[in-house]
């Protein structure tokens, strides 16, 4: 295991627009991480897999409002 395979939490927070609390919640939900000394580190592919997948509620198509408006006329 090499340190170059991982990104420190501090560096993730500088590169990605998220808070430290978001990372902590993600770890509780299953985001893999490694402690290297005093650092919490993540693999870049794990971060991308966890945060770049669409959320289930966002991937569902929105209901058409046209049908509701036609009924009211």
Secondary structure as the mmCIF struct_conf table of DSSP 4:
data_model
#
loop_
_struct_conf.conf_type_id
_struct_conf.id
_struct_conf.beg_label_comp_id
_struct_conf.beg_label_asym_id
_struct_conf.beg_label_seq_id
_struct_conf.end_label_comp_id
_struct_conf.end_label_asym_id
_struct_conf.end_label_seq_id
HELX_RH_3T_P HELX_RH_3T_P1 UNK A 3 UNK A 5
BEND BEND1 UNK A 6 UNK A 6
STRN STRN1 UNK A 7 UNK A 8
HELX_RH_AL_P HELX_RH_AL_P1 UNK A 9 UNK A 15
BEND BEND2 UNK A 16 UNK A 17
HELX_RH_AL_P HELX_RH_AL_P2 UNK A 20 UNK A 28
TURN_TY1_P TURN_TY1_P1 UNK A 29 UNK A 30
STRN STRN2 UNK A 34 UNK A 36
TURN_TY1_P TURN_TY1_P2 UNK A 37 UNK A 38
STRN STRN3 UNK A 39 UNK A 42
HELX_RH_AL_P HELX_RH_AL_P3 UNK A 44 UNK A 51
BEND BEND3 UNK A 52 UNK A 53
HELX_LH_PP_P HELX_LH_PP_P1 UNK A 54 UNK A 55
HELX_RH_AL_P HELX_RH_AL_P4 UNK A 56 UNK A 59
BEND BEND4 UNK A 60 UNK A 60
HELX_LH_PP_P HELX_LH_PP_P2 UNK A 61 UNK A 64
BEND BEND5 UNK A 65 UNK A 65
HELX_RH_AL_P HELX_RH_AL_P5 UNK A 66 UNK A 72
#
